[in-house]
């Protein structure tokens, strides 16, 4: 069971995270930049007709909707109702049927052993208490079922963006761990322990050609991405620090592009079978 000792009220923490992910325009970012990752995870987990599937921290359904298109019975859960509503609308427009459920990854409202496949595509990694979230992924998956994850790596663009923003962010709640740790195979192995077997992990990259330069990368994330918006809000009354963060993120963008118009965003694709 979890060894996390959350001293921050769970309701307050959830409300803070809902607000962060509802800020900006994550649905637009998801559609323009990371949509290709969902089908990758669906294929890797072998989802097909008749499977009972749970997508944890599903956001707007980048993985849940393609999973449902296979004929699986899919539940998309997320903490942020605004993202679920966007996903529900998108699924309806595509004629895809699935359930949308507001839920905290730290305390999923589902029975033990309830799903054949439990997955999360760059979602559960942002739950602050990693062990609690991992315990829930395992709990709701049936014995012999599959757990599948795509997580950004510490060395990739989000890992480096979070490292860049860290000095400007409010302090995390006690016991919270950095999201990009989920992109390290050894960290996930430790979280799951002997409750899973047949764990395989592969580092891959998502090519992104959306930005002309580092300044455009910065301005996009500054407008669209909840964690970046939170960093700027935290220092909004200090113009000098705002200007420094502007420079830092633009410089990171230029580094990631390395003189070209192409970035390679690294992620870890991981699948495991529940013992």
Order of alpha helices (4+ residues) and beta strands (2+ residues): alpha-alpha-alpha-beta-alpha-beta-alpha-beta-beta-alpha-beta-alpha-alpha-beta-alpha-alpha-alpha-beta
